[in-house]
Protein backbone atom coordinates (compact mmCIF):
# COMPACT_ATOMS: atom_id res chain seq x y z
CA UNK A 1 0.00 0.00 0.00
CA UNK A 2 1.54 3.24 -1.02
CA UNK A 3 -1.31 5.72 -0.90
CA UNK A 4 -3.29 7.11 1.97
CA UNK A 5 -6.43 9.24 2.28
CA UNK A 6 -7.27 10.92 5.60
CA UNK A 7 -10.72 12.43 6.17
CA UNK A 8 -11.37 15.50 8.31
CA UNK A 9 -15.16 15.82 8.38
CA UNK A 10 -15.54 19.30 9.92
CA UNK A 11 -16.89 22.40 8.17
CA UNK A 12 -17.73 25.91 9.34
CA UNK A 13 -20.58 26.06 6.90
CA UNK A 14 -22.67 23.49 5.01
CA UNK A 15 -23.07 23.92 1.24
CA UNK A 16 -26.41 23.18 -0.40
CA UNK A 17 -25.10 20.45 -2.75
CA UNK A 18 -22.86 18.64 -0.30
CA UNK A 19 -23.17 14.89 -0.01
CA UNK A 20 -19.75 14.36 1.58
CA UNK A 21 -19.32 13.01 5.07
CA UNK A 22 -19.23 16.22 7.12
CA UNK A 23 -20.54 17.97 10.21
CA UNK A 24 -20.32 21.38 11.79
CA UNK A 25 -17.00 22.17 13.40
CA UNK A 26 -17.12 21.51 17.13
CA UNK A 27 -14.00 22.10 19.18
CA UNK A 28 -14.73 19.36 21.71
CA UNK A 29 -15.35 16.72 19.04
CA UNK A 30 -12.28 17.66 16.93
CA UNK A 31 -9.81 16.87 19.66
CA UNK A 32 -11.46 13.58 20.44
CA UNK A 33 -11.72 12.76 16.73
CA UNK A 34 -7.99 13.24 16.22
CA UNK A 35 -7.26 10.85 19.10
CA UNK A 36 -9.44 8.17 17.52
CA UNK A 37 -8.01 8.84 14.06
CA UNK A 38 -4.58 8.11 15.54
CA UNK A 39 -5.90 4.90 17.08
CA UNK A 40 -7.46 3.81 13.78
CA UNK A 41 -4.24 4.46 11.88
CA UNK A 42 -2.18 2.57 14.48
CA UNK A 43 -4.51 -0.43 14.31
CA UNK A 44 -4.43 -0.77 10.50
CA UNK A 45 -1.31 0.82 9.02
CA UNK A 46 1.42 -1.69 8.24
CA UNK A 47 4.31 0.76 8.10
CA UNK A 48 4.69 0.81 4.33
CA UNK A 49 6.49 3.75 2.73
CA UNK A 50 3.80 6.05 1.32
CA UNK A 51 3.99 7.73 -2.09
CA UNK A 52 0.92 9.92 -1.58
CA UNK A 53 -1.06 11.32 1.32
CA UNK A 54 -4.27 13.25 0.73
CA UNK A 55 -6.02 15.08 3.57
CA UNK A 56 -9.58 15.76 2.45
CA UNK A 57 -12.89 16.69 3.99
CA UNK A 58 -14.95 18.37 5.08
CA UNK A 59 -12.75 21.38 5.42
CA UNK A 60 -9.40 20.44 6.96
CA UNK A 61 -8.39 24.12 7.10
CA UNK A 62 -11.26 24.96 9.47
CA UNK A 63 -9.20 23.33 12.23
CA UNK A 64 -7.26 25.68 14.50
CA UNK A 65 -3.46 25.85 14.32
CA UNK A 66 -3.23 23.72 17.46
CA UNK A 67 -5.58 21.08 16.02
CA UNK A 68 -3.78 21.06 12.68
CA UNK A 69 -0.48 20.65 14.50
CA UNK A 70 -1.93 17.65 16.32
CA UNK A 71 -3.23 16.20 13.03
CA UNK A 72 0.16 16.59 11.35
CA UNK A 73 1.95 15.06 14.34
CA UNK A 74 -0.25 11.98 13.92
CA UNK A 75 0.40 11.82 10.17
CA UNK A 76 4.10 12.47 10.69
CA UNK A 77 4.42 9.03 12.26
CA UNK A 78 3.65 7.46 8.86
CA UNK A 79 6.55 6.40 6.72
CA UNK A 80 6.85 8.80 3.82
CA UNK A 81 8.76 8.49 0.59
CA UNK A 82 11.09 11.48 0.25
CA UNK A 83 9.40 12.19 -3.08
CA UNK A 84 5.90 12.02 -1.55
CA UNK A 85 2.93 13.94 -2.98
CA UNK A 86 1.33 15.36 0.16
CA UNK A 87 -1.95 17.20 -0.44
CA UNK A 88 -4.34 19.05 1.81
CA UNK A 89 -7.73 20.42 0.77
CA UNK A 90 -8.04 24.11 1.58
CA UNK A 91 -10.79 26.65 1.80
CA UNK A 92 -10.07 30.26 0.85
CA UNK A 93 -12.03 31.51 3.86
CA UNK A 94 -10.13 29.54 6.46
CA UNK A 95 -6.58 29.54 5.15
CA UNK A 96 -4.04 31.80 6.86
CA UNK A 97 -0.32 32.46 6.52
CA UNK A 98 0.27 30.69 9.83
CA UNK A 99 -1.55 27.56 8.61
CA UNK A 100 0.31 27.57 5.29
CA UNK A 101 3.61 27.82 7.14
CA UNK A 102 2.59 24.88 9.29
CA UNK A 103 1.80 22.84 6.14
CA UNK A 104 5.27 23.65 4.83
CA UNK A 105 6.87 22.65 8.11
CA UNK A 106 5.27 19.22 7.91
CA UNK A 107 6.13 18.66 4.25
CA UNK A 108 2.78 19.30 2.55
CA UNK A 109 3.61 20.08 -1.05
CA UNK A 110 0.25 20.22 -2.84
CA UNK A 111 -2.75 22.41 -2.05
CA UNK A 112 -6.23 21.77 -3.40
CA UNK A 113 -8.66 24.69 -3.16
CA UNK A 114 -12.42 24.44 -3.56
CA UNK A 115 -13.34 27.57 -5.49
CA UNK A 116 -16.35 26.14 -7.40
CA UNK A 117 -17.51 29.45 -8.89
CA UNK A 118 -17.13 33.21 -8.68
CA UNK A 119 -20.56 34.04 -10.11
CA UNK A 120 -22.93 35.48 -7.52
CA UNK A 121 -26.05 33.61 -8.74
CA UNK A 122 -24.10 30.31 -8.73
CA UNK A 123 -22.72 30.96 -5.27
CA UNK A 124 -26.21 31.79 -3.98
CA UNK A 125 -27.48 28.42 -5.22
CA UNK A 126 -24.46 26.54 -3.86
CA UNK A 127 -24.66 28.42 -0.52
CA UNK A 128 -21.05 29.47 -0.83
CA UNK A 129 -19.05 32.66 -0.67
CA UNK A 130 -16.02 33.72 -2.64
CA UNK A 131 -14.14 36.98 -2.54
CA UNK A 132 -12.09 37.16 -5.73
CA UNK A 133 -9.44 39.52 -4.38
CA UNK A 134 -9.00 37.25 -1.35
CA UNK A 135 -8.52 34.30 -3.72
CA UNK A 136 -5.86 36.20 -5.68
CA UNK A 137 -4.08 37.29 -2.49
CA UNK A 138 -4.16 33.75 -1.08
CA UNK A 139 -2.70 32.22 -4.23
CA UNK A 140 0.06 34.87 -4.19
CA UNK A 141 0.76 34.05 -0.56
CA UNK A 142 0.96 30.32 -1.34
CA UNK A 143 3.46 31.06 -4.10
CA UNK A 144 5.49 33.32 -1.82
CA UNK A 145 5.71 30.52 0.72
CA UNK A 146 6.96 28.13 -1.96
CA UNK A 147 3.88 26.06 -2.89
CA UNK A 148 4.28 25.25 -6.56
CA UNK A 149 1.59 22.59 -6.96
CA UNK A 150 -1.91 24.00 -6.58
CA UNK A 151 -5.26 22.63 -7.68
CA UNK A 152 -8.50 24.57 -8.06
CA UNK A 153 -11.93 22.89 -8.17
CA UNK A 154 -14.52 24.36 -10.52
CA UNK A 155 -18.20 23.47 -10.49
CA UNK A 156 -20.47 24.10 -13.45
CA UNK A 157 -23.93 23.23 -14.81
CA UNK A 158 -25.58 25.05 -11.93
CA UNK A 159 -29.25 25.98 -12.35
CA UNK A 160 -29.51 29.35 -14.08
CA UNK A 161 -25.86 29.36 -15.16
CA UNK A 162 -25.18 30.23 -18.78
CA UNK A 163 -22.16 29.71 -20.97
CA UNK A 164 -20.90 33.27 -20.36
CA UNK A 165 -20.90 32.70 -16.60
CA UNK A 166 -18.79 29.61 -17.08
CA UNK A 167 -16.44 31.49 -19.40
CA UNK A 168 -15.93 34.14 -16.69
CA UNK A 169 -15.15 31.46 -14.10
CA UNK A 170 -12.69 29.77 -16.44
CA UNK A 171 -10.99 33.08 -17.27
CA UNK A 172 -10.62 33.84 -13.60
CA UNK A 173 -9.15 30.42 -12.83
CA UNK A 174 -6.80 30.67 -15.80
CA UNK A 175 -5.60 34.05 -14.51
CA UNK A 176 -4.47 32.29 -11.31
CA UNK A 177 -2.12 30.13 -13.39
CA UNK A 178 -2.42 27.06 -11.14
CA UNK A 179 -0.90 23.68 -11.99
CA UNK A 180 -4.09 21.62 -11.87
CA UNK A 181 -7.81 22.19 -12.45
CA UNK A 182 -10.57 19.73 -11.51
CA UNK A 183 -14.03 20.34 -12.95
CA UNK A 184 -17.35 18.97 -11.73
CA UNK A 185 -20.73 19.07 -13.41
CA UNK A 186 -23.17 19.62 -10.54
CA UNK A 187 -24.92 16.47 -9.35
CA UNK A 188 -27.97 16.94 -7.19
CA UNK A 189 -27.69 14.19 -4.59
CA UNK A 190 -30.56 12.98 -2.44
CA UNK A 191 -30.79 14.46 1.07
CA UNK A 192 -29.02 17.67 0.03
CA UNK A 193 -30.64 21.07 0.33
CA UNK A 194 -30.68 21.37 -3.47
CA UNK A 195 -32.60 18.10 -3.76
CA UNK A 196 -35.08 19.06 -1.06
CA UNK A 197 -35.60 22.42 -2.78
CA UNK A 198 -36.34 20.56 -6.01
CA UNK A 199 -33.55 22.35 -7.87
CA UNK A 200 -33.56 21.50 -11.55
CA UNK A 201 -30.66 20.37 -13.73
CA UNK A 202 -29.66 22.51 -16.69
CA UNK A 203 -30.43 21.02 -20.12
CA UNK A 204 -28.20 18.23 -21.44
CA UNK A 205 -27.35 20.35 -24.48
CA UNK A 206 -26.10 23.19 -22.31
CA UNK A 207 -24.18 20.77 -20.10
CA UNK A 208 -22.46 19.38 -23.21
CA UNK A 209 -21.69 22.89 -24.51
CA UNK A 210 -20.17 23.72 -21.13
CA UNK A 211 -17.99 20.60 -21.19
CA UNK A 212 -16.78 21.53 -24.68
CA UNK A 213 -16.02 25.07 -23.54
CA UNK A 214 -13.99 23.75 -20.59
CA UNK A 215 -11.94 21.50 -22.90
CA UNK A 216 -11.38 24.40 -25.30
CA UNK A 217 -10.44 27.00 -22.70
CA UNK A 218 -8.11 24.61 -20.87
CA UNK A 219 -6.39 23.49 -24.08
CA UNK A 220 -3.01 24.56 -22.71
CA UNK A 221 -3.37 22.03 -19.92
CA UNK A 222 -3.09 18.28 -20.39
CA UNK A 223 -6.59 16.87 -20.36
CA UNK A 224 -5.62 13.61 -18.67
CA UNK A 225 -8.86 12.40 -17.11
CA UNK A 226 -12.50 13.03 -18.03
CA UNK A 227 -12.74 16.09 -15.75
CA UNK A 228 -9.12 16.78 -14.79
CA UNK A 229 -6.54 19.05 -16.39
CA UNK A 230 -2.89 19.53 -15.44
CA UNK A 231 0.29 21.20 -16.55
CA UNK A 232 3.15 18.88 -17.51
CA UNK A 233 4.34 16.87 -14.53
CA UNK A 234 1.43 17.90 -12.30
CA UNK A 235 -1.08 15.07 -12.70
CA UNK A 236 -2.57 14.25 -9.31
CA UNK A 237 -0.52 11.23 -8.27
CA UNK A 238 -2.98 10.43 -5.51
CA UNK A 239 -5.98 10.37 -7.83
CA UNK A 240 -3.97 8.44 -10.41
CA UNK A 241 -3.76 5.65 -7.82
CA UNK A 242 -7.58 5.44 -7.83
CA UNK A 243 -7.82 5.44 -11.63
CA UNK A 244 -5.02 2.90 -11.91
CA UNK A 245 -6.97 0.62 -9.57
CA UNK A 246 -4.19 0.60 -6.96
CA UNK A 247 -4.64 -0.15 -3.27
CA UNK A 248 -4.97 2.67 -0.76
CA UNK A 249 -5.70 3.29 2.89
CA UNK A 250 -8.63 5.47 3.85
CA UNK A 251 -8.61 6.67 7.45
CA UNK A 252 -11.24 8.73 9.22
CA UNK A 253 -15.00 9.09 9.33
CA UNK A 254 -16.69 7.91 6.13
CA UNK A 255 -13.38 7.11 4.42
CA UNK A 256 -12.97 4.10 2.12
CA UNK A 257 -9.99 1.78 1.74
CA UNK A 258 -9.04 -0.64 -0.98
CA UNK A 259 -6.78 -3.23 0.59
CA UNK A 260 -5.85 -6.44 -1.20
CA UNK A 261 -9.15 -7.76 -2.51
CA UNK A 262 -11.38 -5.79 -0.18
CA UNK A 263 -13.19 -2.48 -0.50
CA UNK A 264 -13.82 -1.26 3.03
CA UNK A 265 -16.19 1.56 3.97
CA UNK A 266 -15.82 3.34 7.28
CA UNK A 267 -18.82 4.35 9.34
CA UNK A 268 -20.38 7.78 8.80
CA UNK A 269 -21.60 7.84 12.41
CA UNK A 270 -19.37 10.03 14.58
CA UNK A 271 -20.61 8.25 17.71
CA UNK A 272 -19.56 4.86 16.39
CA UNK A 273 -16.25 6.24 15.16
CA UNK A 274 -15.52 7.67 18.59
CA UNK A 275 -16.22 4.23 20.09
CA UNK A 276 -13.54 2.84 17.71
CA UNK A 277 -16.15 1.05 15.58
CA UNK A 278 -14.54 2.34 12.40
CA UNK A 279 -15.83 -0.05 9.80
CA UNK A 280 -19.35 0.11 8.39
CA UNK A 281 -19.08 -2.66 5.79
CA UNK A 282 -16.80 -4.24 3.26
CA UNK A 283 -16.99 -6.04 -0.05
CA UNK A 284 -14.79 -8.99 -0.97
CA UNK A 285 -13.81 -8.73 -4.60
CA UNK A 286 -13.08 -11.67 -6.84
CA UNK A 287 -10.69 -11.43 -9.75
CA UNK A 288 -13.48 -10.67 -12.20
CA UNK A 289 -14.66 -7.71 -10.05
CA UNK A 290 -11.09 -6.41 -9.87
CA UNK A 291 -10.68 -6.60 -13.64
CA UNK A 292 -14.00 -4.74 -14.06
CA UNK A 293 -12.68 -1.98 -11.80
CA UNK A 294 -9.48 -1.89 -13.83
CA UNK A 295 -11.54 -1.00 -16.91
CA UNK A 296 -14.15 1.27 -15.30
CA UNK A 297 -11.51 3.35 -13.54
CA UNK A 298 -8.76 3.13 -16.15
CA UNK A 299 -10.98 4.22 -19.01
CA UNK A 300 -11.60 7.49 -17.16
CA UNK A 301 -8.01 8.32 -18.07
CA UNK A 302 -7.51 9.83 -21.51
CA UNK A 303 -4.60 7.40 -21.98
CA UNK A 304 -6.89 4.49 -21.04
CA UNK A 305 -5.83 0.99 -20.02
CA UNK A 306 -2.46 -0.40 -21.03
CA UNK A 307 -2.85 -3.87 -22.58
CA UNK A 308 0.56 -5.20 -21.51
CA UNK A 309 0.07 -4.00 -17.96
CA UNK A 310 -3.35 -5.62 -17.89
CA UNK A 311 -1.80 -8.92 -18.98
CA UNK A 312 1.02 -8.53 -16.47
CA UNK A 313 -1.45 -7.99 -13.62
CA UNK A 314 -4.07 -10.62 -14.50
CA UNK A 315 -2.29 -13.07 -16.81
CA UNK A 316 -5.13 -12.67 -19.26
CA UNK A 317 -5.52 -10.91 -22.56
CA UNK A 318 -7.88 -7.96 -22.25
CA UNK A 319 -9.86 -9.14 -25.32
CA UNK A 320 -10.33 -12.53 -23.68
CA UNK A 321 -11.93 -10.94 -20.64
CA UNK A 322 -14.03 -8.17 -22.15
CA UNK A 323 -16.14 -7.98 -25.23
CA UNK A 324 -14.58 -4.73 -26.39
CA UNK A 325 -14.45 -5.50 -30.10
CA UNK A 326 -18.00 -4.28 -30.56
CA UNK A 327 -17.23 -0.96 -28.81
CA UNK A 328 -14.14 -0.55 -30.99
CA UNK A 329 -16.18 -1.23 -34.14
CA UNK A 330 -18.57 1.53 -33.05
CA UNK A 331 -15.62 3.92 -32.44
CA UNK A 332 -16.55 4.15 -28.77
CA UNK A 333 -13.16 2.71 -27.83
CA UNK A 334 -9.82 2.87 -29.62
CA UNK A 335 -7.02 0.31 -29.58
CA UNK A 336 -3.77 2.03 -30.62
CA UNK A 337 -1.74 -1.15 -30.19
CA UNK A 338 -0.61 -0.30 -26.66
CA UNK A 339 -3.67 1.12 -24.94
CA UNK A 340 -7.43 0.83 -25.06
CA UNK A 341 -9.06 4.22 -24.51
CA UNK A 342 -12.15 6.32 -25.05
CA UNK A 343 -11.57 8.85 -27.86
CA UNK A 344 -11.52 12.48 -26.70
CA UNK A 345 -14.72 13.36 -28.55
CA UNK A 346 -16.57 10.56 -26.73
CA UNK A 347 -15.35 11.31 -23.21
CA UNK A 348 -18.50 13.29 -22.57
CA UNK A 349 -20.57 10.11 -22.97
CA UNK A 350 -18.09 7.99 -21.03
CA UNK A 351 -20.77 6.82 -18.58
CA UNK A 352 -22.67 5.20 -21.43
CA UNK A 353 -19.48 3.41 -22.48
CA UNK A 354 -18.37 2.41 -18.98
CA UNK A 355 -21.75 0.87 -18.24
CA UNK A 356 -20.68 -2.01 -20.49
CA UNK A 357 -18.18 -3.05 -17.82
CA UNK A 358 -20.59 -3.00 -14.91
CA UNK A 359 -22.17 -6.31 -13.95
CA UNK A 360 -25.95 -6.48 -13.62
S1 LIG B 1 -18.82 21.08 -0.02
FE1 LIG B 1 -16.97 21.03 1.24
S2 LIG B 1 -17.11 22.92 2.45
FE2 LIG B 1 -19.16 22.58 1.63
S3 LIG B 1 -20.19 21.43 3.24
FE3 LIG B 1 -19.33 19.94 1.83
S4 LIG B 1 -17.37 19.38 2.67
FE4 LIG B 1 -18.02 21.29 3.69
Boltz pocket constraint, residues with backbone or C-beta under 6 A from the ligand:
constraints:
  - pocket:
      binder: B
      contacts: [[A, 10], [A, 11], [A, 13], [A, 14], [A, 15], [A, 18], [A, 19], [A, 20], [A, 21], [A, 22], [A, 57], [A, 58], [A, 59], [A, 114]]
      max_distance: 6.0
